[in-house]
């Protein structure tokens, strides 16, 4: 299982919880800020997402809104892959709420399922998944 808190510590990243932060999380120069009040699953997803931004050296600037949206999607897909290895997805396939069992939000699980590789798809009974 991927542990974003441990990964952030290993990278020397400081994590700060900020009340009223407009986005769910931000990153800059070794500091990740996460909106206070998120659930534990949401904090885990946000931290994984912001770690990917830090590793990529993203500065939050894009030449257009389209490029920014594309960048955010690519970052979240990578975060979802880290948080949701195919073996762990397969292990909870019959759970009533797989996102809860996997400690992620529903959007992250749905995104991961949407971008499965053919090899990953072969490991799952994809027809059994009912994700919003």
Residue pairs with C-beta under 8 A, 6 or more apart in sequence:
1 85
1 88
2 48
2 82
2 83
2 85
4 44
4 47
4 48
4 51
4 82
4 83
5 15
5 44
5 47
7 48
7 51
8 15
8 32
8 47
8 51
11 51
11 54
11 55
12 30
13 30
13 31
13 32
13 51
13 54
14 30
14 31
14 32
15 31
15 32
15 33
15 34
15 47
16 31
16 32
16 33
16 34
17 33
17 34
17 35
17 36
18 33
18 34
18 35
18 36
19 35
19 36
19 37
20 35
20 36
21 33
21 34
21 35
21 36
22 35
23 35
24 34
24 35
24 38
24 42
24 46
25 32
25 33
25 34
25 35
25 46
25 47
25 49
25 50
26 32
26 33
26 50
26 60
27 33
27 50
27 53
27 54
27 58
27 60
28 60
30 54
32 47
32 50
32 51
32 54
34 43
34 46
34 47
34 50
35 46
38 46
40 103
41 99
41 100
41 103
41 104
41 105
42 105
44 83
44 103
44 104
45 79
45 83
45 104
45 105
45 108
48 79
48 82
48 83
49 75
49 76
49 79
51 79
52 75
52 78
52 79
52 82
53 60
53 75
56 75
58 71
58 75
62 68
62 71
76 108
76 111
77 111
77 112
77 115
79 108
80 104
80 108
80 109
80 111
80 112
80 115
81 112
81 115
83 102
83 103
83 104
83 108
83 112
84 102
84 104
84 108
84 109
84 112
86 116
86 120
86 123
86 124
87 123
88 102
89 98
89 102
89 109
89 112
89 113
89 124
90 123
90 124
92 98
92 101
92 102
93 124
93 125
93 128
93 129
94 128
95 101
98 109
98 129
98 131
99 105
99 106
99 108
99 109
99 131
102 109
106 131
106 132
109 131
110 131
110 132
113 126
113 129
113 131
116 124
116 126
